[in-house]
Structure formats: C-alpha cells, structure tokens
Amino acid sequence: MKIGKVVGTVVSTINSEVFDARRLLLCDLLDADQEPTGDYLICVDAVDAGAGETVLILDEGNSARQIVGWETAPIRAVVVGIVDEVHLPS
C-alpha cells in the first residue's frame, strides 16, 4: 500500500467497460514525511475521494481487481481509503 494526494481526475472517452461509472483519480505519491515525490499513479476511486485529500492506495494488480470484482480488469491501483492522520515513531 502507498499514500498519495489526489491532484486531479482523468477523463477517458474510450476505455474498457470496467471503467464505466468509475472515477479515475490522478494521485501524487507521498514519501514518509508526507511530501510529494513527483511520482504519479492513475487510480480507480473506490471511496469517493476528492482533490487535495490524502488517500491510501492499493497498488497491487490482483488485489485491485478484487476490489472492483472483475478478475480480468486492466486495473493496477485503487484508492481504498481517505487518510485522517499519519503517526511516525519518533
């Protein structure tokens, strides 16, 4: 799992039908200090996240496909949670 910040949405007019009625979010991955890394993922939104929110990203193809319930879906990453706080050991 990874943590990222939603920076926008992705619109696709021609796509696999698994993406019909699903929102695609552009997420900037965050490092351990919650700073943007500049590495981005396009994620299927499973929790109704919005721009600017810090989110939990499941970035494992098979697990991501299980979330949407489609065994052969062309999906790699899914937003599965909205992060309220991150606590690191001091």
N, C-alpha and C positions, 0 to 999 in steps of 0.2 A: 504494500500500500504506500501511497505517496500523499503529500499535502500540496495543494495548489491554490491559486487565487483565480477566480473567474474574471477574465478580462474582456469577454465578448461572446458572441454567438456565431455559429457557422450556418450559412444557408446553402442548401443544395437542392436544385430543382430536379435533377436526375440522380437517383440513388437506388440502393437496394430497398426493397419494401419493408425491411426491418426498421428502417429509419422513419417510415411514415408515422406521423403523430408523435414523434420523439424529438426533443430538442437536443441540439449539439452545442456544447459549450467549449470555448477556447480557454484553456487553463494554463497559466504560467506556474511552473513548478517552484516550490519554495525550498530553501535549504533549512538546516537545523535551527537557524536564528530567525526563521520566517522571512527571509529576504528573497526576492525573486531571483531565479537563476538564469532567466532568459531562455530556458528550455520549455517548449510548449507541447501540450497534448490536446487533441480533439476528443472530447468525452461525451458519451451519451448521458443525459441528465436523468437520474432516477429519483431525485429528491426535491425537484423544483427549486434549485439553487438560482441565485441571481448574480448580476455583475457586482464585483467588489467583494463577494463573500469568499471566505477561506473554506475550502472543501477537502474531503477525504476522497481520494481517487483509488479505485481498484484498477491496477494496470497489469492484469493478467488475462490474456485472451479467453481461456476456457472458463474461468470464474466470471468474467464479464458476460459471456454468452449465457451462463446460467441465470444471471440476474434478469436478463430480458426474456429468458425462456425459449431461446431459439438456438438449437445445437450447432447449426452451421452458419450463424450470423457472422458477417465480416466486421466484428467489433473487437477492439483491443482494450479500451478504457471506459470506465463508467464512474460517474460521481455517485457515491453511495452514502455520503453524509455531509452535514454542514458542521464545521468545527467552531465550537464556542471558545475554547481555551487550549493552549498547549503549555504543559509544565515540563521543564527540563531539570534534571538533577543539578544541584549547584556544585 
